[in-house]
Amino acid sequence: MRSYLDFEKPVAELEAKADELRALDGKGDGYSLSEEIGKLDAKASQALKEIYAALTPWQKTLVARHPQRPHFSDYCARLITEFTPLAGDRGFGEDEAIVGGFGRFRGEPVCVLGQEKGNSTETRIRHNFGMPKPEGYRKAVRLMEMADRFGLPVLSFVDTAGAYPGIEAEERGQAEAIARSTEACLGLRSPSVALVIGEGGSGGAIAIAAMSKVMMLEHAIYSVISPEGAASILWRDTARAQDAATGMKITAQDLLRFGIIDRIVSEPTGGAHRDPEMAITRAGDSIAAALSDMAGLSQEELVARREDKFLAIGRNL
């Protein structure tokens, strides 16, 4: 069953009417309702296009958090063949908020990792709602170091509200683990691509997003803090999250303009949750294009270009 956001109510009403007519079609005196159904479908489609053509930053935040939006496991299952997951940080334990391993992307061997939020109560709890603990980032470092050793490209799928802020995580060195993971990203001598597929929250996101190519889905967000968190700090009022989202410039369009990301991956009309297959296919095509752009570059060139890319952020504004 499709879940609608508040600003999608006009579309929801039109699609509900169309569904009612579909249920009645053919059950009466033989009169066809296909023409009326077609008109309603056309109106719903047009309304959806108009709404998504003018989304506010806060509305994009809601789309990025949509419960039916495809998560890392969906992208991995669709894009990666022969996937072999690896577990544990070889120091403390396993953190299922970050899933990673090795497989093949369009026939070529790669290292793939990403935050997994889960899509049911059980899986969300198991994956800690996509909020990694230190052992999750140390597992990511282990995977990236292995990929670097064998010269394998690294694909990273970013989707987290932020690193887990619990006491036990801080006791086990959360900040240090995030820093080490970011360092591992920046030091990779093989091609690397990060794609923000939903939320890119704070250091918890950048720890696996500091790659040679950084991309975002059209309605994803990427920010140093959540809009609610910013509103709480600035105005002591989380109800002003919409104002914070606007002022923080967290959308893919703003971040491309600032040079923080390299490419925007377009989503199906109505967001990735409306047509996950199309969204994932487009993501795969963009990843392939990014890897192609880096083909033939030496290890030294990859490291130097990545360094120049991140040092240039904010200098030309």
C-alpha atoms as one frame of an Amber mdcrd trajectory, in Angstrom:
protein
   0.000   0.000   0.000   1.389   3.379  -1.020   2.167   5.882   1.717   1.527
   9.557   0.939   3.233  12.591   2.413   1.100  15.521   3.585   1.873  17.687
   0.559   0.849  14.829  -1.752  -2.811  14.902  -0.645  -4.150  16.235  -3.988
  -2.484  13.296  -5.739  -3.728  10.853  -3.119  -7.322  11.975  -3.618  -7.161
  11.664  -7.408  -5.514   8.236  -7.277  -8.036   7.036  -4.690 -10.904   8.028
  -6.986  -9.247   6.271  -9.912  -8.819   3.119  -7.824 -12.482   3.227  -6.831
 -13.518   3.396 -10.470 -11.191   0.516 -11.343 -12.898  -1.582  -8.684 -16.302
  -0.775 -10.174 -15.283  -1.080 -13.828 -16.938  -4.058 -15.499 -19.175  -4.911
 -12.557 -22.197  -2.946 -13.686 -24.263  -2.948 -16.899 -21.239  -3.305 -19.150
 -20.506   0.430 -19.324 -16.746   1.036 -19.426 -15.184   3.501 -17.018 -11.790
   3.432 -18.730 -12.149   6.966 -20.113 -12.905   8.443 -16.682 -10.089   6.402
 -15.132  -7.675   7.642 -17.786  -8.626  11.258 -17.104  -8.093  10.832 -13.362
  -4.746   9.122 -13.925  -3.661  11.968 -16.199  -4.716  14.577 -13.633  -2.888
  12.709 -10.844   0.246  12.430 -12.971   0.180  16.129 -13.817  -0.422  17.093
 -10.183   2.506  14.922  -9.130   4.800  16.558 -11.685   3.808  20.047 -10.568
   4.289  19.248  -6.884   7.710  17.633  -7.359   8.903  20.381  -9.679   8.632
  22.891  -6.842   9.532  21.014  -3.655  10.828  23.081  -0.743  13.972  21.937
   1.109  11.772  20.679   3.954   9.579  18.716   1.563  12.709  17.180   0.046
  13.734  16.193   3.565  10.440  14.349   3.983  10.917  12.611   0.628  14.467
  11.599   1.582  13.062  10.002   4.737  10.102   8.320   3.064   9.654   4.851
   4.627   9.136   3.237   1.207  12.244   4.763  -0.344  14.723   2.081  -1.505
  17.571   1.461   0.935  21.099   0.114   0.610  19.947  -3.508   0.579  17.728
  -2.760  -2.434  20.559  -1.119  -4.383  22.968  -3.896  -3.465  20.553  -6.644
  -4.499  19.811  -4.949  -7.827  23.278  -3.657  -8.793  25.759  -6.072  -7.205
  26.129  -9.700  -8.214  28.037 -12.385  -6.303  27.854 -10.181  -3.213  29.741
 -11.612  -0.237  29.186  -9.619   2.980  31.891  -9.359   5.624  31.146  -8.788
   9.312  32.929  -7.401  12.333  35.656  -4.850  12.966  38.150  -7.395  14.363
  38.195  -5.388  17.559  34.824  -5.249  19.292  32.026  -6.778  17.291  29.570
  -6.501  14.427  27.471  -3.419  13.655  24.674  -4.089  11.176  23.989  -0.372
  10.645  26.777  -0.556   8.059  26.649  -3.445   5.625  29.586  -4.132   3.355
  31.476  -6.706   1.390  32.698  -7.600  -2.071  30.918  -8.436  -5.288  30.682
  -7.471  -8.935  29.230  -4.306 -10.419  28.366  -4.904 -14.077  30.840  -7.756
 -14.160  33.743  -5.947 -12.495  34.904  -6.736  -8.920  34.195  -3.983  -6.378
  34.005  -3.282  -2.677  30.552  -2.046  -1.695  29.331  -0.645   1.602  26.516
   1.482   2.942  24.231   2.340   5.806  21.106   0.206   6.008  18.002   1.599
   7.746  15.770  -1.459   7.395  12.226  -1.579   6.057  10.269  -3.186   8.906
  10.197  -2.901  12.671  12.402  -5.960  13.037  15.002  -4.920  10.468  15.059
  -1.296  11.619  15.899  -2.396  15.134  18.508  -4.869  13.889  20.193  -2.194
  11.751  19.773   0.463  14.467  17.823   2.667  12.028  20.975   3.160   9.965
  22.903   4.901  12.759  26.358   3.263  12.974  28.407   2.704  16.094  32.246
   2.837  16.172  32.568  -0.813  15.198  30.543  -0.081  12.066  33.005   2.564
  10.920  35.955   0.349  11.845  34.424  -2.390   9.713  34.175   0.145   6.863
  37.863   0.982   7.319  38.739  -2.719   7.209  36.827  -3.122   3.950  38.352
  -0.026   2.357  41.870  -1.062   3.332  41.289  -4.481   1.784  39.918  -2.897
  -1.393  42.903  -0.560  -1.539  45.299  -3.481  -1.126  43.845  -5.244  -4.165
  43.126  -2.130  -6.230  39.351  -2.585  -6.233  36.925   0.325  -6.751  34.865
   1.274  -3.697  31.142   2.043  -3.978  29.493   3.690  -0.988  25.760   4.217
  -0.461  25.020   6.882   2.131  21.733   6.895   4.037  21.857   7.824   7.709
  20.392  10.389  10.058  23.822  10.411  11.713  26.166   8.293  13.776  24.649
   6.670  16.873  24.987   9.169  19.782  24.653   6.691  22.659  26.932   6.638
  25.692  28.394   3.247  24.802  29.294   4.508  21.327  31.115   7.488  22.802
  32.913   5.226  25.259  34.174   3.089  22.393  35.533   6.102  20.491  32.818
   7.224  18.093  34.548  10.444  17.015  37.877   8.708  16.465  36.218   5.944
  14.441  34.474   8.499  12.209  37.761  10.344  11.689  39.612   7.112  10.811
  36.915   6.142   8.339  37.031   9.575   6.688  40.818   9.282   6.514  40.502
   5.860   4.871  38.167   7.318   2.218  40.540  10.169   1.441  43.552   7.856
   1.234  42.092   5.325  -1.202  44.352   4.684  -4.183  41.571   3.072  -6.196
  38.500   4.701  -7.829  35.757   5.480  -5.342  32.174   6.666  -5.696  29.731
   7.754  -2.981  26.014   8.109  -3.625  23.685   9.759  -1.103  20.445   7.820
  -1.577  18.413   9.309   1.278  19.745  11.227   4.254  23.381  12.238   4.503
  23.570  13.218   8.137  26.646  14.890   9.608  29.941  13.067  10.275  28.035
   9.818  10.310  27.574  10.259   6.563  30.861  11.843   5.523  32.755   8.967
   7.171  31.906   6.838   4.138  31.216   9.652   1.657  34.621  11.326   1.231
  35.173   9.624  -2.124  36.605  10.694  -5.477  33.119  11.181  -6.902  30.231
  12.222  -4.657  26.716  12.056  -6.079  23.214  12.536  -4.712  19.794  11.407
  -5.736  17.629  14.315  -6.811  15.557  14.439  -3.621  18.220  13.323  -1.134
  19.662  15.662   1.501  23.199  16.088   2.862  23.867  18.261   5.898  26.021
  18.846   8.948  23.009  18.464  11.233  19.335  17.626  10.845  16.893  20.522
  10.295  15.270  19.673  13.641  18.642  19.751  15.385  19.568  23.081  13.810
  16.203  24.592  14.767  16.651  23.380  18.329  20.054  25.068  18.575  19.246
  28.288  16.721  15.726  28.995  17.973  15.191  26.412  20.736  12.153  25.350
  18.752  12.079  22.208  16.597   8.872  23.463  15.003  11.067  25.784  12.942
  12.735  22.860  11.183  11.322  24.093   7.863  13.124  27.425   8.291  16.325
  25.612   9.194  16.097  23.318   6.168  15.785  26.339   3.880  18.692  28.205
   5.437  21.050  25.224   5.630  21.153  24.583   1.858  20.874  20.823   2.191
  19.434  19.884  -1.191  21.326  18.239  -4.031  20.764  21.299  -6.206  22.380
  23.645  -3.648  25.269  21.292  -2.951  26.061  20.864  -6.646  26.185  24.635
  -6.998  28.593  24.861  -4.056  30.851  22.173  -5.504  30.310  19.782  -2.598
  28.921  17.057  -4.865  29.775  16.192  -8.445  26.504  14.985  -9.924  22.756
  14.756  -9.314  21.024  11.499 -10.197  17.481  12.199 -11.356  14.627  10.332
  -9.690  11.337   9.128 -11.180   8.510  11.647 -10.926   7.211  11.424  -7.383
  10.511  10.263  -5.887  12.500   7.033  -5.808   9.817   5.311  -3.727   7.336
   5.597  -6.621   9.495   3.525  -8.964  12.429   1.920  -7.114  13.531  -0.098
 -10.153  13.928   3.001 -12.304  15.675   4.903  -9.497  18.157   2.084  -8.931
  18.819   1.685 -12.663  19.562   5.399 -12.998  21.853   5.207  -9.976  23.711
   2.296 -11.547  24.167   4.188 -14.808  25.544   7.212 -12.943  27.945   5.049
 -10.930  29.164   3.398 -14.134  29.711   6.826 -15.716  31.653   8.032 -12.661
  33.890   4.960 -12.711  34.440   5.449 -16.431  35.566   9.032 -15.788  38.307
   7.694 -13.515  39.404   4.857 -15.757  43.078   5.080 -16.644  44.036   7.411
 -13.805  47.069   6.361 -11.795  46.946   5.868  -8.034  48.814   9.144  -7.534
  46.388  11.029  -9.781  43.361   9.618  -7.960  44.690  10.674  -4.554  45.783
  14.108  -5.805  42.458  14.853  -7.503  40.511  13.798  -4.436  42.686  16.025
  -2.262  42.214  18.993  -4.591  38.462  18.388  -4.725  37.939  18.549  -0.973
  40.413  21.367  -0.338  38.602  23.484  -2.951  35.257  23.291  -1.174  34.238
  26.733   0.082  37.142  28.585  -1.522  35.317  29.910  -4.573  32.021  31.001
  -3.040
